[in-house]
Amino acid sequence: MRILITGAKGQLGHELRRVLHRETLELAELPEFDLLKPDVSERICAAQPEAVIHAAGYTDVDGAEREAELAMAINAGGTEQVARAAAKAGARLLYLSTDYVFDGHKGSPYREMDEPNPINAYGRSKREGERLALTWCPNTLVIRTAWLYGAHGKNFVKTIVRLARDQPELRVVADQHGCPTHAGDLAAALGRVLATDLRGVVHATGSGSCTWYEFACAIVSFTGLSVKVVPITTAEAKREAPRPLYTVLANRVLAEAGITLPHWEEALGRFMGEFGARAFSEVS
Ligand SMILES: NC(=O)c1ccc[n+]([C@@H]2O[C@H](COP(=O)([O-])OP(=O)(O)OC[C@H]3O[C@@H](n4cnc5c(N)ncnc54)[C@H](OP(=O)(O)O)[C@@H]3O)[C@@H](O)[C@H]2O)c1
């Protein structure tokens, strides 16, 4: 299959390239491919893709509060361009979205049909991207994922490993619940999704759920370091963007299609085993 991947140099993009290496891949990356430029459609149509995996985006949740217009231009405006081009090329579109489209008030796992109500600028821009993708490309699948980590790029796991080495004590938020997701496992699931005709919205996260505090404790335990992990509240963390407190996603539609992602603890253990030594020496 001829697949165009946007954000091919990003955290998920790296894993997609690895997992889909047998397919014909067109890699759309900055600076040649810029979602803010008007030639996005031209570039996508010229590649004649059968599928477009749109993983590029403005992904700094706190930065989006300061640069809300830029986040909206990239995540919504850029996605509209990608969706129109995918439709024009007759391609299927897989658009990566986020658990942060929800407000976190539900208290039980969010299902695909639950109404989004984002509470921060990043979530609003991704929600608008979802709406535009579904509007402009009839063959669209929105894939909501969460708490991604992998070998490439910055993420929570690498940050905790670095801080655990450098600091005697870590203060980590214990009142936000979500689903850690190994980027390699998500890429493998997307590979299987390509063999289905799913359209609409699916949730795709690691199985199980935890708080950031529990996630940090598990990471630290795999490092063998003796740093103390102290639970704090979201209010104490004083982040720029408001965070939804509960964004556990039920992956029901994917499960019905026979696709599940491993449990987050199993995935973390595998990640720390495979990449631990390298991650410990290169953490960014
Ligand atoms: N990371 C998470 O925890 C998480 C959670 C839920 C959903 N998601 C979604 O999953 C997708 C993949 O996430 P990720 O962690 O792989 O993100 P990432 O590592 O930040 O990768 C995003 C990619 O988009 C590129 N990009 C940024 N602005 C662009 C523009 N104007 N034009 C073209 N490309 C641009 C970035 O390039 P540069 O690096 O050169 O700027 C980067 O390669 C994103 O859509 C994100 O919203 C992520």
The ligand as an SDF file (V2000), in Angstrom:
LIG
                    3D

 48 52  0  0  0  0  0  0  0  0999 V2000
    2.3840   12.7150   22.5400 N   0  0  0  0  0  0  0  0  0  0  0  0
    1.2440   12.4090   23.1610 C   0  0  0  0  0  0  0  0  0  0  0  0
    1.2150   12.1130   24.3660 O   0  0  0  0  0  0  0  0  0  0  0  0
   -0.0510   12.4010   22.3760 C   0  0  0  0  0  0  0  0  0  0  0  0
   -1.2380   12.1120   23.0500 C   0  0  0  0  0  0  0  0  0  0  0  0
   -2.4300   12.1100   22.3320 C   0  0  0  0  0  0  0  0  0  0  0  0
   -2.4270   12.3840   20.9740 C   0  0  0  0  0  0  0  0  0  0  0  0
   -1.2670   12.6890   20.3420 N   0  0  0  0  0  0  0  0  0  0  0  0
   -1.3130   12.9930   18.9180 C   0  0  0  0  0  0  0  0  0  0  0  0
   -0.5740   12.0060   18.2210 O   0  0  0  0  0  0  0  0  0  0  0  0
    0.1170   12.5960   17.1160 C   0  0  0  0  0  0  0  0  0  0  0  0
    1.5910   12.1970   17.1700 C   0  0  0  0  0  0  0  0  0  0  0  0
    2.1420   12.6430   18.3980 O   0  0  0  0  0  0  0  0  0  0  0  0
    3.7050   12.6190   18.6570 P   0  0  0  0  0  0  0  0  0  0  0  0
    3.9120   12.3990   20.1000 O   0  0  0  0  0  0  0  0  0  0  0  0
    4.3710   11.7430   17.6490 O   0  0  0  0  0  0  0  0  0  0  0  0
    4.0420   14.1370   18.3400 O   0  0  0  0  0  0  0  0  0  0  0  0
    5.4630   14.8010   18.0030 P   0  0  0  0  0  0  0  0  0  0  0  0
    6.5790   13.9000   18.3580 O   0  0  0  0  0  0  0  0  0  0  0  0
    5.4150   16.1880   18.5670 O   0  0  0  0  0  0  0  0  0  0  0  0
    5.4400   14.8830   16.4150 O   0  0  0  0  0  0  0  0  0  0  0  0
    4.6670   15.8480   15.7420 C   0  0  0  0  0  0  0  0  0  0  0  0
    5.3120   16.0840   14.4110 C   0  0  0  0  0  0  0  0  0  0  0  0
    4.5840   17.1330   13.7540 O   0  0  0  0  0  0  0  0  0  0  0  0
    5.5420   17.9920   13.1520 C   0  0  0  0  0  0  0  0  0  0  0  0
    4.9830   19.3290   12.9250 N   0  0  0  0  0  0  0  0  0  0  0  0
    4.7970   20.3200   13.8340 C   0  0  0  0  0  0  0  0  0  0  0  0
    4.3420   21.4290   13.2130 N   0  0  0  0  0  0  0  0  0  0  0  0
    4.2220   21.1220   11.8960 C   0  0  0  0  0  0  0  0  0  0  0  0
    3.8290   21.8450   10.7540 C   0  0  0  0  0  0  0  0  0  0  0  0
    3.4700   23.1410   10.8130 N   0  0  0  0  0  0  0  0  0  0  0  0
    3.8420   21.2330    9.5380 N   0  0  0  0  0  0  0  0  0  0  0  0
    4.2340   19.9410    9.4280 C   0  0  0  0  0  0  0  0  0  0  0  0
    4.6430   19.1960   10.4860 N   0  0  0  0  0  0  0  0  0  0  0  0
    4.6270   19.7770   11.7100 C   0  0  0  0  0  0  0  0  0  0  0  0
    6.7000   18.0100   14.1340 C   0  0  0  0  0  0  0  0  0  0  0  0
    7.8800   18.4790   13.5080 O   0  0  0  0  0  0  0  0  0  0  0  0
    9.0250   19.1810   14.4290 P   0  0  0  0  0  0  0  0  0  0  0  0
    9.3550   18.1980   15.5050 O   0  0  0  0  0  0  0  0  0  0  0  0
   10.1310   19.4230   13.4380 O   0  0  0  0  0  0  0  0  0  0  0  0
    8.4070   20.4250   14.9870 O   0  0  0  0  0  0  0  0  0  0  0  0
    6.7710   16.5340   14.5080 C   0  0  0  0  0  0  0  0  0  0  0  0
    7.5370   15.7960   13.5770 O   0  0  0  0  0  0  0  0  0  0  0  0
   -0.1450   14.0980   17.1900 C   0  0  0  0  0  0  0  0  0  0  0  0
   -1.1530   14.4220   16.2690 O   0  0  0  0  0  0  0  0  0  0  0  0
   -0.6430   14.3310   18.5970 C   0  0  0  0  0  0  0  0  0  0  0  0
   -1.5610   15.4010   18.6670 O   0  0  0  0  0  0  0  0  0  0  0  0
   -0.0680   12.6970   21.0090 C   0  0  0  0  0  0  0  0  0  0  0  0
  1  2  1  0
  2  3  2  0
  2  4  1  0
  4  5  1  0
  4 48  2  0
  5  6  2  0
  6  7  1  0
  7  8  2  0
  8  9  1  0
  8 48  1  0
  9 10  1  0
  9 46  1  0
 10 11  1  0
 11 12  1  0
 11 44  1  0
 12 13  1  0
 13 14  1  0
 14 15  2  0
 14 16  1  0
 14 17  1  0
 17 18  1  0
 18 19  2  0
 18 20  1  0
 18 21  1  0
 21 22  1  0
 22 23  1  0
 23 24  1  0
 23 42  1  0
 24 25  1  0
 25 26  1  0
 25 36  1  0
 26 27  1  0
 26 35  1  0
 27 28  2  0
 28 29  1  0
 29 30  1  0
 29 35  2  0
 30 31  1  0
 30 32  2  0
 32 33  1  0
 33 34  2  0
 34 35  1  0
 36 37  1  0
 36 42  1  0
 37 38  1  0
 38 39  2  0
 38 40  1  0
 38 41  1  0
 42 43  1  0
 44 45  1  0
 44 46  1  0
 46 47  1  0
M  CHG  2   8   1  16  -1
M  END
$$$$
